[in-house]
């Protein structure tokens, strides 16, 4: 019997039928339109051009890019606080305490972000879902790209004394909460508004409490 007419072996996995272990549809690591893995600039361009595609329920293997976004956001938040001190002071020189306060401000967001990611996975498992932590890092990290950009824009505006810097900085911090809400509402507890609101409020109070304790 020729090979092309040989019947499939029982239990053999057919091409294109695989799914990952969390039962979500998967894409090749960062593959956009089937052309291979994305670079980070391509990822940012795709996020600008088609955000709905990157924020659907497909696990695209973009955990690293999500981590980059979240790390950049925390660093920029810390830097913005440091720059704010410099812009407000009328004395010459830079004080080490300003840098420490900036780092504390960044950490006060970093800790709740880490907590909420684990909380997403924990709650999803309670609901019988098998989503991995990597999945939530990817999706929440993607949502953090916009806040990072807004805070980044605020920093040079602050240094130049342009008052609009507070608009960008405030919007950036506000969109962090929007990201928590969207991740909760779209992926953790789909279509459950009350759960998404609870996650968002919990994130806010965790941030405020950690900032006060520091």
N, C-alpha and C positions, 0 to 999 in steps of 0.2 A: 504494500500500500504506500503510495507516495506520501511524502511528509506533509504536503499542503492539504491532503484529505484526511490526515490522521485525526481522530476525534480527540477532543480535549480530555485531559485526565481529570478524574473526579476531584473536586476541591481546588482545582487550579484557579488562581486569581487571574481574571481577565484584565487586559490593559485598560487603564482608565477607570477601573472600578474601585480603586483604593481610596480609603479615607483615613484620616489620622485617628489617634486613639481617643480623641475627645468627641468623635462623631460629627465634627464640623467639616464642611467642605474645605479642602486645602488647595493652595496654589504653590507652585515652585517658589523657592525662597526669593521673595521679592519680585517674582515674574509679573510684569505688567500686562502685556498683551501676548504672552507666550514667547517673548524674544529673549528670555534669559533673566538672570538676577539683576536687580537694580543696584545702582550706586546711590550714595546718599543724596547727591544733587538731583538725580533722576527721581528719587523718592519724593523730595521736596517739590519738584516740578509736578509730579503726579498728584501730590496732595493739593496743590494749588488748582490744577486743571480738573481733577475728578475726585474730590474728597469723599463723595458717597461710595466710591469703589473701595477705597482704603478703609472706610469705616463701616463696611458691611460685615456679615458674620462669617466671612471666610478667613481662616488662619493662613496668612501669607508668609509666615516665617520672618517677620520684620521686628522681632523682639529687640535686636541690637539697635535699630533705628529708634524704637520707642524709648530705650534706655538713654540714647544720646539726647533725645528731646527733653526727657525729664531731668537729666543731669545738667544740660544747658540752661534749662529754666531755673533750677535751684541756684546755679552759679550766677546767673543774671540777676536774680532777686537779691542775692547777697551783695553783688556789685552795685546795684541800683541804690541800696540802702547806704552803702559807703559813699557813693557819689552824692547822694542827697545831703549827707553831713558836710561834705566839702563845699557844696554849693550854698549851704545855709550859713556857713561860718564866715566871719569877717576878719579872722586872725590868720596869720601866715602859718604855714606848716601843716602837716598831717599827723593826727594823733593815732596811736596804735589802738586805742579803745574804739575808734570809729570802725576800724577793720574788724575788730572782735564783734562789735554790735551787728555789723553787716553779716558776718558768718552766722551769728545766732539767728538772725532773721531768716537766712536761707535754710538753716537747719529746722526752724520752726515750721517750714513747709515740707521739707524733705521727709521728716518723720511721719506726718500724717499721710503723705503720698504712699510711703512704704506700707503703713498700716492698712490703708484703704485697699491696696492691691491684694493683700492677703485676705482682707475681709470680703472682697468680691468673690474670690475662689471659695472661701469657707461657706458663704451664703449660697452660692451656686450648687455646691455639693449637697447642702441641706435640701435643695429643691430637686435633687436627683440628676443634676447636670454634671458632666465630666470635663468641663472646661479647665484647661491647664493654666497655671500662673503665667506662663509665657504668652498665652492668648490675651490675658488682661493687660500685661505689660505692653504688648503690641498696640492694642486698641486705645488704652488710656494714654500711652506715650504719643500716639498719633494725634490725639486730641490736644496734647500739650504743646504742639508745634505753634499754634496761634498765640497762646499766652507768652511763649518765649520770644516770638517776634515782636509783640507789642512792648514787652519790658525792654527788649534790646533797643527799640526805637527811642524809648523814653530816656535812656542813659545819655546819649549825646545831646539831646534837647535840653536836658537838665544842666549839663556842663555849659551849654551856650546861653543859659538863662532864659530859654523860651518856655513860657508858662504852660504850654500845651503838654509838657512832659508829664504832668500829673494826670492828664486824661489818658495817655497811653499806658502809664504805669497802673493806674486804677483799673483800666479795662483789662489789662493783662492779668492782674490778680483776680478780677471778677470772672474771667473766662476759665480760670482753674476750677471754680465751683461749677461752671457750666459743663466742663469736661467730666467732672465727677457725676453730675446728674445724667448726662447723656450715656456714659458708660453703664451706669446702673440701669437706666431705662431701656437701653437697646440690647444689652447683653446679659447683665446679671439677673434682672427680674423683668423680662420683656413685658412692656405695656402695663407695668404696675407702678403707677405714679407715686403712691404713698411710700413704697420702698425706696424709690429714687430720691424722694425728698428727705427721707430719714438718713440715707447715706450722705447726702449733701450737707445737711445740718450737722451730722456727726463729724464730718471732715472739718467744717468751720469751727466747731467748738474744740476739737482736738488741736487745731492750729492755735487758737486763742489761748488755750490752757498751757500748751507747751511754751508759747512765747512769754506768758506771764511767769512761768516757773523758771525760765532761763534768765 
